[in-house]
């Protein structure tokens, strides 16, 4: 029983590692001021060099591929040959755990986590957007409106929303079609097709982006 529960958790940890190692935005924002660089932020620095350090970018991207592929292999090994079913319906009766004297401590931990990870970052972003200049202590809605009214901001928003809608719609339609093939047909090679669909999750986006850039560079 313990082993059965541990395998999905171990598999999820491997997937979380794959996602975390490919993150770019958060590491570069938090680590840039202290020059704490991860592979993804180092790739970005190499792309900004004059001339761009394509060789360094390629080597670092390969390392990302190696690490993420290893994590994906571990995940597949953990789930190989296992079948899992979600327990639901009247046959399943959840058991309440009495916290007793730990109720206040548990509530404090949960609220502290929400404060640090959700409330504080959002509050800081709003405060920075309303500041007349960086951490001036003076806040104005007019200032934020003036920033939002610039042409480059609206052009960026338009491009971002447009690309997101197009890519999300196309991905959903293609995903439904592939899911139908994998689950409803006996097409030869459908397992390989399923593997190709899952592959982008295992490859960090920035590494894939470096590959695409080098392909189309010339």
PyMOL commands that set and color helices and strands:
alter all, ss='L'
color gray80, all
select helices_A, chain A and resi 2-21+25-34+39-48+54-79+100-130+141-148+151-184+190-202+205-216
alter helices_A, ss='H'
color red, helices_A
deselect
rebuild
show_as cartoon
